[in-house]
Amino acid sequence: MHIAEGYLPPVHAAAWAAASAPFVIHGMRALTREVRANPESTLLLGAAGAFTFVLSALKIPSVTGSCSHPTGTGLGAILFRPPIMAVLGTITLLFQALLLAHGGLTTLGANVFSLAVVGPWAGFGVYVLLRRSGAPLMVAVFFGAFTADLSTYCVTSVQLALAFPDPGSGVVGALAKFGGIFAVTQIPLAVSEGLLTVLVMRLLVQSSKGELTRLGVLLQGGAEKEAAVR
């Protein structure tokens, strides 16, 4: 993730921007509706965005010579659903490109697609499946955040493999190479992010129970109390 400025061929950069645009536009509409209907949610929205910004701004060196970092999108996707997370993730990536030279403007579409679109949807999908199967809240939160993190880097590996296929083995060989580079560091990072997201959710359950109930994270009548502490 955070493919550097100018790294992708122009055609690829434009294609990923076009693929990301509908999700961001839809997310802006969803965010506008949320803020208008529930102005009190702005504080929690800001916290979800800040969580993504801080975690995704970290640069942790990989033993392979690359860098990896958490993504922080699982929390926002669980709280506000993936469309809104597409906007928060895009804002995060734009500010990081402009202020931290982390990522780039020409590669913004590709980075948005991996971190702000696929990651939140994959993580939220796993979270919903686990909740519907009866899993405790914190178990679903852990695997949702884990999946959002890891799926982001899987998509980035695909993006890089399509742009730079291996001379001998083509896209498949390049995908194995890029995926192997990321996996060494990203799998333990995804586990760490899952645990951190669980910790943050526990704090939110204690401090913002009413808001979490309105958002559907907690059930009415306190039925989540036992599951929330497991």
N, C-alpha and C positions, 0 to 999 in steps of 0.2 A: 504494500500500500504506500501511498505518497510517492507515486512515480514522478521523477524529477522533471522540471521544466524542459521542454524540447526533446525529451527522451523518446517519445512515441512518434512514428511517422504521421504526417499531417492527416492522411486519410483515416488512420486508426483513431487519432485524437478527435476528429470530427464525428466519427461514427459513435464513439462512446458518449460524446456530449449529446448527440441526438437521442441515444438510448436512455440517457439519464433525465433529459428535460421533462418528459411527461410525468415522471414520478415526482419531480421537484415542484412542478406546477400544481399537480394534484395535492401535494403536501402543503403548499402555501394556502390553498383554499381550506384544507382541513385545519390548519393552524389558525387561520382567521376566524373560522367558526368556533373553535375551542376558546379562543381568547374573548370573543364577543359574548359567548354564552356563559363562560365561567371566568371572569376576570381574576378571581382569586387563584387561578391555576398558573399565573405568570411566574410566581416565585418558584414553583416546582419545575416549570418549563425551563427557567433559567438555570436551575440546579442540574437538570438533565443535560443541558447544553454544555455547562461548565465541566461536568463529569467527562463528557466526550472530549472536550477540548484539552483538558489536562492529561488524560490518559493517552490520547493519540498524539500528543506533542512530545511524549517521552521517546528518547532514542536509546535503545538497549543493544549494544553490539552483539552480533552473532558470531559463533565460533567459525562460521564459514566466511567471515569478512563482510557480510551484509549487516543491516540494522533491522530490528523489529521493535514493535511496541504494542501495547494493548489498544483496543479501539474505543471502548466505552459506550458503544451504541446499544448494547442489550438492555441496559436499564431504561433508557428513553423509549425503546420500542415496546417494552412491557408496560410502562406507565401510560404512554400516549399513543401507541400503535405506530407501525412503520411509516405511514405517510408523513406524519409530523416529524419523525426522526429523519426523513429524507431532507427536510428543510434545515433542521438543526445541524445535521452532518455537513450539509453544503456550506452553511455559514462558518462552521468550524474549519473546513478545508480552505475556504476562501481567505479567512483571516490568517491561517497558518502559512498559506502561500505568499500573502502580501507582507506579513510581519516577521515571519520566522524563516522564510526561504525554505519551507518544508512542503514539498510538492511543487505545483506550478499552475499557471493559468491555462496553458495549452493542454495540460494533462488533467485539468480539473474534472472534466466529464468522466474520464476513466476512474479517477479516484473517488468521485461521488458514487459511481455505479457500484464499486466494490464495497466501500465503507458505509455509505448512506442509503443504499438501496438493497443490495443483496444481503449484506450482513444483518440489518434489522429485520428483514422479512424472514430470513432463515432462522434467526434466533427466536423471533416471535412465534414462528410456526412450531418449533420444538417446544417452546413454553406452553402453547395452547394444547398441543397433543398430550403433553404430560399432565396438565391440569385436568383435561377431560378424562384421562385415564385414572384419575384419583390420586396422583402424586402430590405430596405436600408442597406447599407454596415455595419453600426455599430450595427444594430439590429442582423444581421447574425453573426457578430463577437461575440457579447455578448452570444448568444445562442450556438454558436460553442464552445467557451471556457467553458461555463457552462456545456455542455454535456460531453466534454472531461474530465473535472474534476470529475463529478459525476459518469460517466460510469467506470472510473478507480476503484473507490471504490466498485462499484457493482461487478466487476469482482473479486476483492480481496475477497469480501464476499463469492463468489462462490468457490474460491480456498480454503479458510479456511473451508468452510462447507464440501467440498469434502474430505478434509484431516481429519477433526474432526467432523464427524456426531454426532448429539445428540443421547444419549443412548435410549431415548424414541421415539422421533419423526424423527430420522434419518437426512438426508441431508436437507430436507425441514425445519425442526425445527432449525437446526444449521444455515441455511441461514437467517431465520427470526431473529435469535439472533445476528449474526454478522452484518447483514444489519441494524438492529435497533441501534446497538452501533455506527456505522459510521454515520448514517443519522442525528443524533442529531446535530453533529458538521459540517458534510460535506455539507449539503444543504446550510446553510448560507455562508460557505466558497466558494462554487461553484458560488453563486451569487456575492460574493466579487471579485472572480477571473475574472468573466465575465466583471465586471465594470472596473477592472484594465486593462484587455486586451483591452477594448475599448479605454481607456485613452492612452495606448501605441500605438495603431493603429492610433489614431488621430495625435499623434506626428510624426509617420512615414509618414502619408499622407502629413504633412507639410514639412518634411525634406527629404524624399526619394520618391517623387512622381514618378520619372522616373523608379526607381527600382521596385516599386509596380505595375506600368503599365506593365513592362516586365514580371513580375511574374503572371499577370492576375488578381491581386486584384483590381486594378483600370482599368477602360475601357479607350480605346484610345480617345483622343480629349477632355478629361476633363468632360465626361458625368457623372462622379461620384461625382462631386464637391458638388452638392446639397445634395445627399444622404449621403455623408461622414460626413456632419455636423449635421445631424438630431439626 
